[in-house]
């Protein structure tokens, strides 16, 4: 397998508080890699460092052969990194379809595929067709004319996922993709990610609290606690790790004999 993302000995502090203490990991092409840990473990900070939202103080990050350690989130998006947020970020006054069209047009312009015209003036038929196909995949076609501010929480999260996918990323970074969802929405979103991941041959990196979602999606898992890595491996390896079970997963997940 080919390594797509490499994090090497990364440190990050907020003031005098160390949050990341020498984290190293690799993400291979087409795998789904999950980061978990109790509240305050540092997983959100690690995610932000990997996506360029904040920069590390020490260490090195390479993505798709590029040293991105000092590059901004925008620069990393230009290299093929897409991401979502814990609280969905959409254009609330735009319709569902317009949100996707904006994202497609932004991709085309950033890659010099389509210099003119601006989508508000005349979105091309190919752009509309691409937006329509994506909305069908997201199960949002019936709501294409709805302003995003009127969507349910689950639909906003799906729309944000669609905005990220419209950029045709090589790697998709998902920050708590099912946060705040109902059980039925969590199941639907997990199934959606599985379907879209297969259709687009994408690599996925995610943080998530719901272990059913993690076990349904991840190939490998990094477990953090107090800014340090305490385990990394396959689902079975992590589930069997006694330190992980004590610190995070809880023995009750495995029954009285576990």
URKATA-V595968 format. One record per residue. N is the residue number from 1. RES is the residue in three letters. PHI is phi as a letter, one per 20 degrees, with the letter a starting at -180 (none if undefined). Layout:
{{N | RES | PHI} {N | RES | PHI}}
This chain:
{{1 | UNK | none} {2 | UNK | d} {3 | UNK | f} {4 | UNK | e} {5 | UNK | c} {6 | UNK | c} {7 | UNK | d} {8 | UNK | c} {9 | UNK | l} {10 | UNK | e} {11 | UNK | c} {12 | UNK | b} {13 | UNK | c} {14 | UNK | d} {15 | UNK | m} {16 | UNK | e} {17 | UNK | e} {18 | UNK | f} {19 | UNK | d} {20 | UNK | c} {21 | UNK | c} {22 | UNK | m} {23 | UNK | e} {24 | UNK | c} {25 | UNK | a} {26 | UNK | c} {27 | UNK | c} {28 | UNK | e} {29 | UNK | g} {30 | UNK | m} {31 | UNK | e} {32 | UNK | d} {33 | UNK | d} {34 | UNK | d} {35 | UNK | d} {36 | UNK | c} {37 | UNK | r} {38 | UNK | f} {39 | UNK | g} {40 | UNK | n} {41 | UNK | f} {42 | UNK | o} {43 | UNK | f} {44 | UNK | f} {45 | UNK | f} {46 | UNK | g} {47 | UNK | f} {48 | UNK | f} {49 | UNK | f} {50 | UNK | f} {51 | UNK | e} {52 | UNK | n} {53 | UNK | f} {54 | UNK | c} {55 | UNK | d} {56 | UNK | f} {57 | UNK | e} {58 | UNK | b} {59 | UNK | n} {60 | UNK | b} {61 | UNK | c} {62 | UNK | c} {63 | UNK | c} {64 | UNK | l} {65 | UNK | n} {66 | UNK | d} {67 | UNK | f} {68 | UNK | d} {69 | UNK | g} {70 | UNK | d} {71 | UNK | e} {72 | UNK | f} {73 | UNK | g} {74 | UNK | f} {75 | UNK | f} {76 | UNK | f} {77 | UNK | f} {78 | UNK | f} {79 | UNK | e} {80 | UNK | o} {81 | UNK | d} {82 | UNK | d} {83 | UNK | b} {84 | UNK | c} {85 | UNK | c} {86 | UNK | g} {87 | UNK | d} {88 | UNK | g} {89 | UNK | d} {90 | UNK | c} {91 | UNK | e} {92 | UNK | f} {93 | UNK | e} {94 | UNK | e} {95 | UNK | f} {96 | UNK | g} {97 | UNK | f} {98 | UNK | f} {99 | UNK | g} {100 | UNK | f} {101 | UNK | f} {102 | UNK | g} {103 | UNK | f} {104 | UNK | f} {105 | UNK | f} {106 | UNK | f} {107 | UNK | f} {108 | UNK | f} {109 | UNK | f} {110 | UNK | f} {111 | UNK | d} {112 | UNK | l} {113 | UNK | e} {114 | UNK | b} {115 | UNK | f} {116 | UNK | b} {117 | UNK | e} {118 | UNK | f} {119 | UNK | g} {120 | UNK | f} {121 | UNK | f} {122 | UNK | a} {123 | UNK | f} {124 | UNK | f} {125 | UNK | f} {126 | UNK | f} {127 | UNK | f} {128 | UNK | f} {129 | UNK | f} {130 | UNK | f} {131 | UNK | f} {132 | UNK | f} {133 | UNK | f} {134 | UNK | f} {135 | UNK | f} {136 | UNK | f} {137 | UNK | f} {138 | UNK | e} {139 | UNK | m} {140 | UNK | d} {141 | UNK | g} {142 | UNK | f} {143 | UNK | d} {144 | UNK | f} {145 | UNK | e} {146 | UNK | e} {147 | UNK | f} {148 | UNK | g} {149 | UNK | f} {150 | UNK | e} {151 | UNK | f} {152 | UNK | f} {153 | UNK | g} {154 | UNK | f} {155 | UNK | f} {156 | UNK | f} {157 | UNK | f} {158 | UNK | f} {159 | UNK | f} {160 | UNK | f} {161 | UNK | f} {162 | UNK | f} {163 | UNK | f} {164 | UNK | f} {165 | UNK | f} {166 | UNK | f} {167 | UNK | f} {168 | UNK | l} {169 | UNK | f} {170 | UNK | e} {171 | UNK | c} {172 | UNK | d} {173 | UNK | d} {174 | UNK | d} {175 | UNK | e} {176 | UNK | l} {177 | UNK | f} {178 | UNK | d} {179 | UNK | g} {180 | UNK | m} {181 | UNK | e} {182 | UNK | f} {183 | UNK | g} {184 | UNK | f} {185 | UNK | f} {186 | UNK | f} {187 | UNK | f} {188 | UNK | f} {189 | UNK | f} {190 | UNK | f} {191 | UNK | f} {192 | UNK | f} {193 | UNK | f} {194 | UNK | g} {195 | UNK | f} {196 | UNK | f} {197 | UNK | f} {198 | UNK | f} {199 | UNK | f} {200 | UNK | d} {201 | UNK | l} {202 | UNK | e} {203 | UNK | e} {204 | UNK | c} {205 | UNK | c} {206 | UNK | b} {207 | UNK | d} {208 | UNK | a} {209 | UNK | e} {210 | UNK | f} {211 | UNK | f} {212 | UNK | f} {213 | UNK | f} {214 | UNK | g} {215 | UNK | f} {216 | UNK | e} {217 | UNK | c} {218 | UNK | e} {219 | UNK | e} {220 | UNK | c} {221 | UNK | c} {222 | UNK | d} {223 | UNK | d} {224 | UNK | d} {225 | UNK | b} {226 | UNK | l} {227 | UNK | n} {228 | UNK | c} {229 | UNK | e} {230 | UNK | d} {231 | UNK | a} {232 | UNK | b} {233 | UNK | r} {234 | UNK | f} {235 | UNK | g} {236 | UNK | f} {237 | UNK | f} {238 | UNK | f} {239 | UNK | f} {240 | UNK | e} {241 | UNK | f} {242 | UNK | f} {243 | UNK | f} {244 | UNK | f} {245 | UNK | f} {246 | UNK | f} {247 | UNK | e} {248 | UNK | c} {249 | UNK | f} {250 | UNK | n} {251 | UNK | f} {252 | UNK | f} {253 | UNK | f} {254 | UNK | d} {255 | UNK | n} {256 | UNK | f} {257 | UNK | e} {258 | UNK | e}}
